[in-house]
Amino acid sequence: MHHDSATRLASVIVIATGTLWGLYWLPVRRLSELGLTGAWGSLAIVAAAALLLAPVALVRRRAFAGTDRLAVASVLLGGAAFALYSVALVYGRVAIIILLFFLTPVWSTLIARYALRWPTPRLRVLAIACGLLGLGVMLGADGTLPRPRSAGEWLALVSGMLWAVASTGIRLRAPVAPPEAAFVFATGACLGAASVAPFLAPWPSALPAGHLGPAVGWVLLAGGLWWGLSMAGLMWATARLDPARVGILLMAEVLVGAASAALIAGERLGPLELAGGALVLAAGVLEVWPVRRR
């Protein structure tokens, strides 16, 4: 494929992925309404994704055998982080959950500065300041102490931190091939969802009559479309685009998530929450903005 055509296609795929994940709260909450409460709905989704991707991993098991183990562990951790984000959408307002997760650039920069001893350009310092200020404004919009209050907000914050650690490990080690990475990612998500599910809601012993069929349909749709197809497409696209462009294009998730939650679920943000969200987005842009290397 011609380079320009591949770049355009990759950009479209990244925007489509961000748009799709901005609507991910719909199947998660629908499963909760059908009886898979707490983290059990997310666990069912990622388990379906792992099962759908298992045949690919099995066929490529020999190539996978020589993969860097730290890279595999980082992808596993990344999947667990996304699983916590998935669970968070059940327990908090969609826009706030997404914005808390999008604080990842702040944690990534702090890891690079204090754990890896990498130099921190001024734009990255400004990104940290914007992100932390936005966090304080969002969480303290009601005039109280700016801290997470609901289980969803805590899960979203922790998931962003874990993703920062995972993405740093992925960046430092030899990359895992996309087919294997997708399966490992889904497996890590299963571990992450299973680790919190028993603490958030009891085991759903039996779904109400007439709910099993719709629940299975939503699980297969979310597992195949969001965790399978969209992730595979994103991995293909990110290999062909500048990281800064990928980061900015993926911010479509914030806009779509906030707009869809406002229109469908009636979740609207106040002026201070909007201002805090704008600062978080600004931090994301500053984090991926090109800087001059010395």
C-alpha positions, 0 to 999 in steps of 0.5 A: 500500500502506498505510504500516503494511503496507508497513513490516511487509512491508519488515521481513520482507524485510530479515529474510529477506534477512539469513537468506538471506545467512547461508546464502550460504556453502553455494552458495559452498563447494559450487561449490568442492567441484564444481571451481570453487575459489578465487574462480572459484565466486564469479565464476561466481555474480556473472557469472550475476547480471549476465547475468540483470540485463542486460536490465533495465539495457538497457531502462532505459539512457536513465534510467541515462545521467543517473545521478551518476557518483560514485554509480555508482562507489560502487555498483561498489565496493560490489559488489566488496566483496561479491565479496571477502566471497563469496570469503572464505567459501571460505577461513575459518570462516563466523562469523569471516568474517561478523563481520569483515565486520560491522566495517563500522560502525567503518570508516564512523565513522572515515571520517565523522570523519577524512575528512569531518570530521563530528562524532562522537557519544559512542555512535559513539566507543563503537561504535568501541571495542567493534568494535576490542576485539571484533576483537582478542579474536576474532583473539587468542583463541588467545593469539597476536598478534591479526591475520588469519591466513588469506586468508579473514580478510584478504579479509573485513577488506578487504571490510568496509573497502571496503564502508564507503567504498562505502556512504559514497559511496552516502550522499553522492550521489544514489541510483541507481535499484534496477534499475540499481543491482542490475546495477551492483552485480553488475558491480562484483562481477564486477570484484572477483572477477576481480581476485583469482581468478588469485592464489588458484587456477588456472583450472579447465580442466575440471570433473570428469565429472558436476559441470557440471550441478550447478555450473550449477544452483548458479551460477544459483540463487545468482546469481538468488536471492542477488544478484538477487532478494534484493538487489532486495528489500532495495533496495525495503525500505531505502527504506521503513525507518529505517536503524537498523532495517535495520541491526539486522534484517540482523544475522540474517545473523550468527546464521544464518551462525554457527548453520548453520556449526556445525550443518552444517560443525561450525565452532564458536566458542570462548568468547573468539571468542563474546565478541569476536563479541558486541562486534562486534555491539554495535558495530553496534547502537551505530552505528545507535542514534539520537543527539540532533542538536545 
